[in-house]
Amino acid sequence: MLKLLSSSSSSCLQSRIHSLAPTGPRTGSGNSTATFLRVLSSLTALSRRGSNRSSRVFFCSDAKDGSEPASDAEVKEAESGNESKPSSAIVSTNPRPEDYLTVLALPLPHRPLFPGFYMPIYVKDPKLLAALQENRKRQAPYAGAFLLKDEPGTDPSLVSGSESEKNIYAMKGKELFNRLHEVGTLAQISSIQGDQVILIGHRRLRITEMVSEEPLTVKVDHLKDKPYNKDDDVIKATSFEVISTLRDVLKTSSLWRDHVQTYTQHIGDFNFPRLADFGAAISGANKLQCQQVLEELDVYKRLKLTLELVKKEIEITKIQESIAKAIEEKISGEQRRYLLNEQLKAIKKELGLETDDKTALSAKFRERLEPNRDKCPPHVLQVIEEELTKLQLLEASSSEFNVTRNYLDWLTALPWGNYSDENFDVLRAQKILDEDHYGLTDVKERILEFIAVGKLRGTSQGKIICLSGPPGVGKTSIGRSIARALNRKFFRFSVGGLADVAEIKGHRRTYIGAMPGKMVQCLKNVGTANPLVLIDEIDKLGRGHAGDPASALLELLDPEQNANFLDHYIDVPIDLSKVLFVCTANVVEMIPNPLLDRMEVIAIAGYITDEKIHIARDYLEKSTREACGIKPEQVEVTDAALLALIENYCRESGVRNLQKQIEKIYRKIALKLVRQGVCGENAVAETDKAEVKHGDELVQNNDANKNQSVVESAEAESHEQKIESSTETETVEDAKETENIKEGEATQTVEKVLVDESNLADFVGKPVFHAERIFDQTPVGVVMGLAWTAMGGSTLYIETAQIEQGEGKAALVLTGQLGDVMKESAQIAHTVARAILLDKEPDNNFFATSKLHLHVPAGATPKDGPSAGCTMITSMLSLAMKKPVKKDLAMTGEVTLTGRILPIGGVKEKTIAARRSEVKTIIFPSANRRDYDELAPNVKEGLDVHFVDDYSQIFDLAFGDDRTSEQ
């Protein structure tokens, strides 16, 4: 008798075999040949009765298959004969099992129970468990075990999880009855331990109807095998094939051999039905296939089903063997290779042919350090020697070994004391800077000063320079040119949005994946200790949970501290005093003050129109033409077109947008040239075809003429010869004419493309900007002011109008998206204007009786700043005195309540904006005279500029007859 433990349908065969255990004493494995001889003999003599019948009666209750129930005398005889043996798992019962027509229904979730096998199940329903215990006490220890059907819509091949098992245990009554298969097994309750019930299968049952729901009780019919001919050759052949297949499985698994022997010992000899049940029970088939074998009552068909299952089992066994063999070969091969490598290393080490890994690493680090050993600081050499000694003491498999190796890798890779030879030739540096950039005089002058100081001292020190200006003026690109002019290595990194201090100062070495900061990475990449480091977007530093990078940059960019810069990873001082730092920023006010204090700021205001034309002609156009593959003789862009492009499309301070527009022009030119070339090739091809056709017609005419000359007379022949000669002359002339046409077509394909002001819109579209000047002569209450914007400079009009007039109506309304500073400036202007009007025209009470509306177009553009104060006062006074200001006049300046004019910013941009609007007279604060004097002569050309420090001077210039020029 075998004990079959329930398992999921996907559990492996070996686990199922381990769960099969005999109920009585086990013998040795024995000889499988003897076992099968006994099986074969049982199949040829199925009606044999022996002394073992009394022991078989407890395992099967089907009288038709040679195991009919024994009498009471036989039961007693069996009990008396087994007193000295261990008690059997099956208890003798009275009445007989076939007398039970109403039984408790037990659901089996994974596999059906076959007659002659044990199966432990878990009963979670307390009512059902109590009923089973009650039946056992009443000497009726039988129940029906039925396999559960799969849930609708689920794949039976998938393994059910714990959730589905919980659902099974929760089902009761009608729901559980509908989920049970009709055919099951009458099972004897062998033992109950807690909620575990041990069942022993006896015979097949079929459910007929439900009796009660809690616990589920059903009526059953006892099923018997269909009659069959024991001597049928087909049945014998099928059973022999099953046995043969089982023999093949026994060759690969000794466990199967033991189970065959124990089954024959406790059940008895195999007959055909038992053989089919045994093969299906121990196979690895899924539950539906096993249920199909259980439901089959035809012995021949059951044997066929079992044969299919054991055939699949042997295929699985073969696959298992191949997998085991492949893994064994792989493991043995790797072990053999490992052992041989270890032996080879030991042999080489004994012979002195090779050192171990640690010795090789130490040698590599010492070799890397050797060229710079004399220049390396003593404290760094000491740390390196200590780490090398530590490396020799560590095991290669320890984590500390990798940390130390990476640390030594960084320490020995840094260029300790290794400096590049600098260029102290000022003229050469000037030439290089002029080659790459036009303008930027302040930046170039500062670099030349740096070179001159280094030449006089014989050595150069590091500096921290900050280039500030709007986007696209060349702040980043000039850094590479400066490095080339100084003959230094160049390294760039951006700190825009940087929020982690470790990016600057490095991580601690104890962290996983720790790395040094950007400066140490820079020194390793460039290989010199005096590179030019460009720190881009320093005004856009972030701040996060990992610290404040702006504070970490204080040590890096401080000339007094960076001589001993300490990186958290390297943990030894690094000399950065020779490094030239160039930082870039768009808005200096966004840089923290302590950091800004350490840098020398050079403001780049942007390019004026003349500078943009030079840059476009000498740099942008040339590089774009080469990038598009266009030859200089194929295209011509006039100066008027470039000027219109700059004025109407690219008014920004930088030239980045100008470069995009030039690239757009040249892309369209390239497309036009390619299309012309394709058309020219097609025209030449058509000309060649026409020429060939014309030649064929001439040949045909010549042949016809020859035939005609044979028929006609001699005089006619001579006449035809003349005609033929004239025809040949015409053919030569036609060929020459065709060649001239082809040459003309070829010259037309290389036609130059001209881009001028008239067709510029065809390449770049409609103008983006329009003329800022609205009035030729400003009316009463309107004055032109000057403003600074991110696009450079621009002119704007201040308009003042009277809403209503009357006693007590004095008020001021402001529109035009004005900021807080500009609103305050308008209130100051209103107060100052009232005072000035009272002084100039005491009898004029305009401001006391008028509600004014001040507007600054365009209304969609936000505006702020104090520099429009004098313009607002002039606009209000113009309305009060009903007198327009002088023509072509623009002004800018902040005004105090006492009428003083304070300095403003953006003098260069505002001057350029005034020139663009064809303004002839400009009024600036006196404090800005120095800024104006620094402008290029071509910017100041043709302008009448006045510098004032009190509004009374502006009043005289705007409304007086005399023009006081203070230049």
PAVO-829090 format. One record per residue (C-alpha): x, y, z; residue in one letter. Coordinates in steps of 0.2 Angstrom, whole numbers, padded with zeros to 4 digits, always signed. Layout:
N
XYZa ...
//
This chain:
967
+0000+0000+0000m +0007+0017-0005l +0003+0034+0004k +0000+0048-0009l +0002+0066-0003l -0008+0079-0012s +0001+0091-0021s -0002+0104-0035s -0003+0099-0053s +0013+0107-0057s +0024+0099-0043s +0038+0089-0049c +0038+0070-0051l +0052+0068-0038q +0042+0077-0024s +0027+0066-0028r +0038+0050-0027i +0045+0055-0010h +0027+0057-0004s +0023+0039-0008l +0026+0029+0008a +0021+0011+0012p +0010+0007+0026t +0018-0009+0032g +0036-0014+0034p +0047-0010+0019r +0059-0022+0011t +0075-0019+0001g +0075-0013-0017s +0076-0030-0023g +0078-0035-0041n +0067-0026-0053s +0067-0041-0065t +0060-0052-0052a +0046-0039-0048t +0041-0038-0066f +0041-0057-0068l +0029-0058-0054r +0018-0044-0062v +0018-0053-0079l +0013-0069-0070s -0001-0060-0062s -0007-0054-0079l -0007-0071-0086t -0016-0079-0071a -0028-0066-0065l -0039-0078-0055s -0025-0085-0044r -0030-0086-0026r -0016-0087-0013g -0012-0085+0006s -0011-0066+0003n -0030-0065+0000r -0034-0061+0019s -0022-0046+0018s -0029-0040+0001r -0047-0038+0008v -0043-0022+0016f -0037-0013+0001f -0051-0015-0012c -0069-0019-0011s -0073-0023-0029d -0078-0041-0030a -0077-0041-0049k -0058-0038-0050d -0053-0052-0038g -0053-0043-0022s -0071-0046-0015e -0074-0043+0003p -0069-0057+0015a -0080-0065+0028s -0080-0061+0046d -0070-0077+0049a -0057-0072+0037e -0056-0054+0045v -0053-0062+0062k -0040-0074+0055e -0031-0059+0047a -0032-0049+0064e -0025-0064+0073s -0012-0067+0061g -0005-0050+0061n -0004-0047+0080e +0015-0048+0080s +0015-0035+0065k +0012-0017+0065p -0006-0013+0063s -0013-0009+0046s -0019+0009+0042a -0036+0002+0036i -0048-0002+0050v -0060-0017+0048s -0077-0010+0046t -0095-0017+0048n -0106-0015+0038p -0097-0016+0021r -0091-0001+0011p -0104-0004-0003e -0118-0003+0009d -0114+0016+0010y -0126+0025-0002l -0126+0042+0007t -0109+0050+0011v -0101+0066+0016l -0093+0075+0001a -0075+0080+0003l -0068+0092-0011p -0050+0088-0018l -0042+0104-0025p -0027+0097-0034h -0028+0078-0039r -0041+0064-0038p -0039+0050-0026l -0036+0033-0034f -0041+0016-0025p -0027+0009-0015g -0018+0026-0011f -0017+0037+0004y -0021+0056+0003m -0020+0069+0017p -0032+0084+0015i -0036+0099+0026y -0054+0102+0031v -0057+0120+0036k -0076+0119+0039d -0078+0115+0057p -0096+0107+0054k -0089+0095+0041l -0074+0091+0052l -0086+0087+0067a -0097+0076+0055a -0081+0066+0050l -0076+0063+0068q -0094+0058+0072e -0094+0045+0058n -0078+0038+0063r -0084+0036+0081k -0100+0027+0075r -0089+0014+0065q -0094+0022+0049a -0077+0029+0043p -0081+0032+0025y -0084+0048+0015a -0084+0053-0004g -0068+0062-0011a -0072+0071-0027f -0061+0082-0037l -0066+0101-0039l -0069+0108-0056k -0059+0123-0062d -0067+0140-0061e -0075+0146-0077p -0062+0157-0087g -0046+0150-0079t -0032+0141-0087d -0031+0123-0079p -0012+0122-0083s -0008+0137-0072l -0004+0134-0053v -0017+0140-0041s -0012+0151-0028g -0016+0153-0010s -0030+0165-0014e -0039+0152-0024s -0037+0139-0010e -0045+0151+0002k -0060+0152-0010n -0061+0133-0011i -0062+0132+0008y -0075+0145+0009a -0087+0136-0003m -0102+0127+0004k -0118+0119+0000g -0125+0121-0018k -0110+0131-0024e -0098+0117-0018l -0110+0104-0026f -0110+0112-0043n -0091+0113-0043r -0088+0094-0039l -0085+0081-0053h -0098+0068-0053e -0086+0053-0052v -0075+0052-0036g -0069+0039-0024t -0076+0031-0008l -0062+0035+0005a -0059+0027+0022q -0055+0040+0035i -0039+0033+0042s -0035+0046+0055s -0039+0064+0060i -0026+0075+0067q -0032+0093+0070g -0039+0099+0053d -0029+0086+0043q -0038+0070+0038v -0030+0055+0030i -0040+0046+0017l -0038+0029+0009i -0046+0026-0008g -0057+0011-0010h -0069+0011-0025r -0076+0023-0038r -0092+0032-0034l -0104+0043-0045r -0115+0057-0037i -0133+0056-0040t -0141+0070-0030e -0138+0082-0015m -0145+0077+0002v -0140+0091+0013s -0130+0107+0012e -0121+0109+0028e -0111+0098+0029p -0113+0093+0010l -0120+0076+0010t -0124+0067-0007v -0131+0051-0013k -0120+0040-0023v -0119+0025-0034d -0105+0012-0033h -0097+0010-0050l -0089-0006-0056k -0078-0009-0070d -0086-0015-0086k -0084-0034-0090p -0068-0038-0100y -0060-0053-0108n -0045-0057-0098k -0037-0067-0112d -0040-0053-0125d -0023-0050-0134d -0026-0031-0136v -0028-0029-0118i -0013-0040-0114k -0002-0030-0127a -0007-0013-0120t -0003-0019-0102s +0013-0026-0108f +0017-0009-0116e +0013+0000-0100v +0024-0012-0090i +0038-0010-0103s +0037+0009-0102t +0037+0008-0083l +0053-0003-0084r +0061+0011-0094d +0057+0023-0081v +0064+0011-0067l +0081+0011-0076k +0082+0030-0072t +0074+0031-0055s +0077+0019-0041s +0062+0027-0031l +0050+0020-0044w +0057+0003-0042r +0054+0003-0023d +0036+0009-0025h +0032-0005-0038v +0039-0018-0025q +0030-0010-0010t +0013-0009-0020y +0014-0027-0025t +0018-0032-0007q +0003-0023+0001h -0010-0023-0013i -0005-0040-0021g -0001-0044-0039d -0006-0032-0053f -0021-0035-0063n -0026-0024-0077f -0037-0012-0068p -0025-0010-0054r -0011-0008-0067l -0020+0007-0075a -0024+0015-0058d -0006+0013-0052f +0002+0021-0068g -0010+0036-0068a -0008+0039-0049a +0011+0040-0049i +0012+0050-0066s +0015+0068-0067g -0001+0071-0077a -0013+0086-0072n -0028+0084-0063k -0040+0083-0077l -0031+0069-0086q -0030+0059-0069c -0049+0062-0067q -0052+0056-0085q -0043+0039-0080v -0054+0039-0064l -0070+0041-0073e -0066+0028-0087e -0074+0011-0083l -0069+0002-0098d -0052-0007-0093v -0045-0006-0111y -0048+0012-0113k -0041+0015-0095r -0025+0006-0100l -0024+0017-0116k -0025+0033-0106l -0013+0027-0093t -0001+0022-0107l -0001+0040-0114e +0002+0047-0096l +0017+0035-0093v +0024+0039-0111k +0024+0057-0107k +0032+0053-0090e +0047+0045-0099i +0049+0060-0110e +0050+0071-0095i +0062+0059-0087t +0073+0060-0103k +0072+0079-0102i +0077+0079-0084q +0092+0068-0088e +0098+0080-0102s +0096+0095-0091i +0105+0086-0076a +0119+0080-0088k +0122+0098-0096a +0122+0106-0079i +0134+0093-0072e +0146+0095-0087e +0146+0114-0085k +0149+0113-0067i +0163+0100-0069s +0171+0110-0083g +0171+0126-0073e +0178+0118-0058q +0191+0109-0069r +0196+0126-0077r +0197+0135-0060y +0208+0122-0053l +0219+0122-0068l +0220+0141-0068n +0225+0141-0049e +0238+0128-0052q +0245+0138-0067l +0246+0154-0056k +0255+0144-0042a +0267+0137-0054i +0271+0154-0062k +0273+0162-0045k +0285+0148-0040e +0295+0151-0056l +0295+0170-0054g +0286+0172-0071l +0270+0181-0064e +0265+0190-0049t +0248+0190-0040d +0235+0203-0043d +0239+0214-0028k +0258+0215-0033t +0253+0219-0051a +0241+0233-0045l +0255+0240-0034s +0267+0240-0048a +0255+0249-0059k +0252+0263-0047f +0270+0265-0043r +0274+0266-0062e +0260+0279-0065r +0267+0290-0051l +0285+0289-0055e +0286+0303-0068p +0279+0315-0056n +0287+0309-0040r +0299+0324-0039d +0284+0336-0041k +0272+0327-0030c +0269+0335-0013p +0277+0326+0002p +0260+0324+0011h +0253+0316-0005v +0267+0304-0007l +0265+0299+0011q +0246+0295+0009v +0250+0285-0007i +0263+0274+0002e +0252+0271+0016e +0238+0265+0005e +0249+0254-0005l +0255+0245+0011t +0237+0244+0016k +0232+0236-0001l +0245+0222+0001q +0237+0217+0018l +0219+0216+0012l +0211+0201+0004e +0206+0204-0014a +0188+0198-0011s +0185+0211+0003s +0175+0226-0001s +0189+0237+0007e +0201+0231-0006f +0190+0239-0020n +0189+0255-0011v +0207+0256-0008t +0211+0252-0026r +0199+0265-0033n +0206+0278-0021y +0224+0274-0027l +0218+0275-0045d +0212+0293-0042w +0227+0298-0032l +0240+0292-0044t +0230+0299-0060a +0230+0317-0054l +0244+0328-0062p +0253+0333-0046w +0264+0348-0051g +0262+0345-0069n +0259+0362-0078y +0258+0366-0097s +0269+0379-0105d +0260+0395-0106e +0260+0407-0120n +0267+0424-0115f +0266+0431-0133d +0254+0445-0132v +0253+0448-0151l +0250+0430-0154r +0236+0429-0141a +0228+0445-0149q +0228+0436-0166k +0220+0421-0159i +0206+0430-0150l +0203+0441-0165d +0201+0425-0176e +0188+0418-0166d +0177+0433-0160h +0174+0450-0166y +0172+0464-0153g +0172+0459-0135l +0186+0472-0132t +0184+0472-0113d +0187+0453-0112v +0201+0452-0124k +0210+0467-0115e +0208+0458-0098r +0216+0442-0105i +0230+0452-0113l +0233+0460-0096e +0234+0443-0088f +0247+0437-0101i +0257+0453-0099a +0258+0451-0080v +0263+0433-0082g +0277+0438-0094k +0284+0451-0082l +0283+0439-0067r +0289+0424-0076g +0275+0414-0070t +0256+0416-0070s +0243+0414-0056q +0225+0409-0057g +0211+0421-0058k +0192+0421-0056i +0184+0430-0070i +0165+0431-0072c +0158+0436-0089l +0140+0443-0088s +0128+0447-0102g +0113+0442-0112p +0112+0425-0121p +0121+0423-0137g +0135+0436-0135v +0149+0423-0135g +0152+0420-0116k +0154+0402-0117t +0163+0401-0134s +0176+0414-0129i +0182+0403-0115g +0189+0390-0128r +0197+0404-0137s +0205+0411-0121i +0212+0393-0117a +0219+0392-0135r +0227+0410-0133a +0235+0405-0117l +0240+0388-0123n +0231+0380-0108r +0220+0364-0107k +0201+0368-0108f +0188+0360-0097f +0170+0365-0096r +0156+0360-0084f +0139+0368-0081s +0132+0371-0063v +0115+0376-0069g +0102+0368-0058g +0116+0359-0048l +0109+0355-0031a +0121+0343-0024d +0137+0349-0014v +0145+0332-0019a +0146+0337-0037e +0159+0351-0031i +0167+0343-0016k +0165+0324-0020g +0158+0310-0009h +0165+0302+0006r +0174+0286+0001r +0163+0275+0012t +0148+0278+0001y +0144+0265-0012i +0148+0272-0029g +0158+0287-0022a +0167+0298-0034m +0177+0314-0033p +0170+0331-0037g +0170+0340-0054k +0187+0349-0051m +0196+0332-0047v +0188+0325-0062q +0194+0340-0072c +0212+0338-0067l +0212+0320-0071k +0204+0323-0089n +0216+0337-0094v +0232+0330-0086g +0238+0347-0081t +0237+0357-0065a +0234+0374-0073n +0219+0372-0085p +0206+0385-0090l +0190+0379-0081v +0174+0387-0088l +0160+0386-0075i +0144+0389-0085d +0128+0396-0079e +0134+0401-0062i +0119+0412-0059d +0107+0397-0060k +0114+0387-0045l +0101+0376-0037g +0098+0372-0018r +0092+0355-0012g +0092+0343+0002h +0110+0339-0002a +0117+0356+0003g +0120+0373-0005d +0132+0372-0020p +0135+0391-0020a +0143+0389-0003s +0154+0375-0008a +0160+0386-0023l +0166+0399-0011l +0182+0388-0007e +0184+0383-0025l +0184+0401-0031l +0193+0410-0017d +0211+0414-0022p +0216+0413-0003e +0208+0396-0001q +0209+0386-0017n +0228+0383-0015a +0223+0370-0002n +0207+0364-0009f +0200+0348+0000l +0190+0336-0009d +0180+0324+0002h +0185+0309-0009y +0203+0313-0011i +0205+0319+0007d +0222+0328+0003v +0224+0346-0001p +0225+0350-0019i +0233+0366-0026d +0221+0375-0038l +0230+0392-0037s +0236+0391-0055k +0219+0387-0062v +0211+0401-0072l +0192+0401-0068f +0180+0409-0081v +0162+0409-0075c +0147+0414-0086t +0131+0422-0080a +0116+0431-0088n +0110+0440-0073v +0124+0445-0060v +0111+0449-0047e +0106+0431-0046m +0123+0426-0040i +0125+0426-0020p +0135+0441-0014n +0149+0431-0005p +0152+0422-0021l +0151+0437-0032l +0163+0446-0021d +0177+0433-0026r +0175+0436-0044m +0180+0450-0056e +0165+0454-0066v +0167+0459-0085i +0150+0465-0092a +0147+0461-0110i +0133+0472-0116a +0130+0464-0132g +0133+0468-0151y +0127+0484-0160i +0121+0483-0178t +0138+0486-0186d +0146+0473-0175e +0133+0460-0180k +0136+0464-0198i +0154+0460-0196h +0151+0444-0187i +0138+0438-0199a +0149+0442-0214r +0166+0436-0207d +0161+0421-0196y +0143+0415-0197l +0140+0416-0215e +0157+0408-0219k +0154+0393-0207s +0136+0391-0213t +0141+0391-0231r +0154+0377-0228e +0141+0367-0217a +0128+0368-0232c +0141+0363-0245g +0138+0379-0255i +0153+0387-0265k +0156+0406-0263p +0153+0409-0281e +0135+0401-0280q +0127+0414-0268v +0128+0432-0264e +0120+0440-0249v +0121+0459-0250t +0125+0471-0235d +0107+0478-0236a +0100+0461-0234a +0110+0458-0219l +0106+0475-0212l +0087+0471-0214a +0089+0454-0207l +0097+0461-0191i +0085+0476-0189e +0069+0467-0193n +0072+0449-0187y +0087+0449-0175c +0087+0463-0163r +0094+0453-0148e +0110+0457-0140s +0117+0441-0145g +0120+0433-0162v +0112+0416-0159r +0096+0420-0167n +0105+0428-0181l +0115+0412-0184q +0099+0403-0185k +0091+0415-0198q +0107+0414-0209i +0107+0395-0208e +0088+0396-0214k +0093+0406-0229i +0107+0395-0234y +0096+0379-0232r +0084+0387-0244k +0098+0392-0256i +0104+0374-0256a +0087+0367-0260l +0085+0380-0274k +0102+0375-0282l +0099+0356-0281v +0082+0359-0290r +0090+0369-0303q +0103+0356-0305g +0090+0342-0307v +0081+0353-0320c +0097+0356-0330g +0101+0337-0330e +0084+0333-0337n +0086+0347-0351a +0103+0340-0356v +0095+0322-0357a +0081+0328-0368e +0093+0337-0379t +0103+0321-0381d +0088+0311-0385k +0083+0324-0399a +0100+0323-0406e +0100+0304-0407v +0083+0304-0416k +0088+0318-0428h +0104+0307-0432g +0093+0292-0436d +0082+0302-0448e +0098+0308-0457l +0104+0290-0459v +0087+0285-0466q +0087+0299-0478n +0105+0295-0484n +0100+0276-0487d +0085+0282-0497a +0095+0293-0507n +0108+0280-0511k +0094+0268-0517n +0087+0281-0528q +0104+0285-0535s +0106+0267-0541v +0090+0267-0551v +0092+0285-0559e +0104+0290-0573s +0122+0296-0571a +0116+0314-0572e +0104+0311-0558a +0117+0302-0548e +0129+0318-0549s +0114+0329-0545h +0110+0318-0529e +0128+0318-0524q +0127+0337-0523k +0111+0336-0513i +0120+0323-0502e +0135+0334-0499s +0123+0349-0494s +0114+0338-0482t +0130+0333-0474e +0135+0351-0472t +0118+0354-0463e +0121+0340-0451t +0137+0347-0445v +0129+0364-0442e +0115+0356-0432d +0128+0346-0421a +0137+0363-0418k +0121+0371-0413e +0116+0357-0401t +0133+0358-0393e +0130+0377-0390n +0113+0374-0383i +0121+0361-0370k +0134+0373-0365e +0121+0386-0362g +0111+0374-0351e +0127+0370-0341a +0130+0388-0338t +0113+0391-0333q +0114+0377-0319t +0127+0387-0310v +0118+0403-0309e +0122+0413-0294k +0108+0416-0281v +0106+0434-0275l +0099+0438-0258v +0095+0456-0256d +0082+0466-0246e +0069+0464-0259s +0068+0445-0258n +0074+0442-0240l +0056+0438-0235a +0056+0424-0247d +0069+0415-0237f +0065+0420-0219v +0047+0425-0219g +0038+0441-0214k +0048+0453-0202p +0047+0450-0184v +0050+0468-0178f +0043+0484-0185h +0048+0502-0183a +0047+0508-0165e +0044+0526-0170r +0026+0530-0171i +0026+0549-0173f +0037+0560-0185d +0032+0574-0173q +0026+0569-0156t +0010+0577-0152p +0005+0586-0135v +0007+0575-0120g +0018+0562-0129v +0037+0560-0126v +0049+0547-0132m +0059+0538-0119g +0073+0525-0119l +0072+0508-0111a +0083+0493-0108w +0076+0475-0112t +0083+0458-0113a +0083+0460-0132m +0095+0475-0130g +0088+0493-0130g +0071+0500-0136s +0062+0516-0137t +0045+0518-0129l +0032+0532-0129y +0025+0540-0113i +0007+0546-0116e -0003+0557-0105t -0021+0563-0108a -0034+0573-0098q -0049+0563-0093i -0060+0576-0084e -0058+0594-0077q -0065+0602-0062g -0062+0608-0044e -0056+0594-0034g -0054+0582-0048k -0035+0581-0047a -0030+0562-0049a -0018+0551-0059l -0023+0534-0068v -0009+0523-0073l -0010+0509-0087t +0002+0498-0097g +0007+0484-0085q +0018+0495-0075l +0029+0488-0061g +0029+0494-0043d +0044+0505-0045v +0037+0512-0061m +0021+0517-0053k +0030+0526-0039e +0041+0534-0052s +0024+0541-0060a +0018+0548-0043q +0035+0557-0041i +0034+0563-0058a +0016+0570-0055h +0022+0579-0039t +0037+0586-0048v +0028+0592-0063a +0015+0602-0052r +0030+0610-0044a +0038+0615-0060i +0022+0621-0068l +0019+0632-0053l +0036+0639-0055d +0035+0642-0073k +0017+0647-0075e +0010+0652-0058p -0007+0656-0066d -0009+0638-0073n -0019+0627-0061n -0020+0612-0074f -0014+0599-0061f -0026+0605-0047a -0041+0603-0058t -0037+0589-0070s -0039+0570-0069k -0025+0563-0079l -0022+0546-0088h -0004+0540-0091l -0001+0526-0102h +0015+0517-0108v +0012+0506-0124p +0013+0492-0128a +0001+0486-0115g +0005+0468-0116a +0023+0470-0111t +0027+0471-0093p +0038+0486-0088k +0047+0492-0073d +0061+0503-0067g +0064+0521-0062p +0073+0528-0078s +0057+0534-0086a +0054+0548-0072g +0060+0563-0082c +0051+0557-0097t +0034+0556-0087m +0037+0574-0081i +0040+0580-0098t +0024+0571-0105s +0013+0579-0091m +0021+0597-0093l +0018+0595-0112s +0000+0592-0109l -0002+0605-0096a +0006+0619-0106m -0002+0612-0122k +0015+0612-0131k +0024+0598-0139p +0042+0593-0136v +0055+0596-0150k +0057+0584-0164k +0068+0569-0164d +0071+0570-0145l +0073+0556-0133a +0077+0556-0114m +0080+0544-0100t +0084+0547-0081g +0078+0544-0064e +0070+0559-0055v +0069+0563-0036t +0056+0574-0028l +0068+0589-0028t +0070+0587-0047g +0088+0580-0047r +0092+0567-0061i +0100+0551-0055l +0111+0539-0066p +0103+0524-0076i +0110+0508-0084g +0111+0502-0101g +0118+0517-0109v +0125+0507-0124k +0109+0498-0128e +0098+0514-0126k +0110+0524-0138t +0109+0510-0151i +0090+0510-0149a +0089+0529-0152a +0100+0528-0167r +0089+0514-0174r +0073+0526-0172s +0083+0540-0180e +0083+0551-0165v +0095+0565-0166k +0095+0572-0148t +0097+0562-0132i +0097+0567-0114i +0107+0557-0102f +0110+0560-0083p +0127+0568-0080s +0133+0553-0070a +0132+0543-0086n +0145+0553-0096r +0159+0541-0092r +0148+0526-0099d +0144+0536-0115y +0162+0541-0118d +0167+0523-0118e +0156+0519-0132l +0164+0516-0150a +0164+0531-0161p +0153+0523-0174n +0139+0522-0160v +0141+0540-0155k +0142+0546-0173e +0128+0559-0178g +0120+0561-0161l +0118+0577-0151d +0119+0571-0133v +0116+0582-0118h +0120+0577-0100f +0110+0585-0086v +0109+0584-0067d +0093+0594-0064d +0076+0594-0073y +0076+0612-0076s +0090+0609-0089q +0078+0596-0097i +0064+0608-0097f +0075+0621-0107d +0080+0607-0119l +0063+0601-0122a +0052+0617-0123f +0065+0631-0124g +0070+0640-0140d +0089+0639-0136d +0098+0622-0136r +0111+0621-0123t +0124+0608-0128s +0134+0600-0114e +0144+0586-0122q 
//
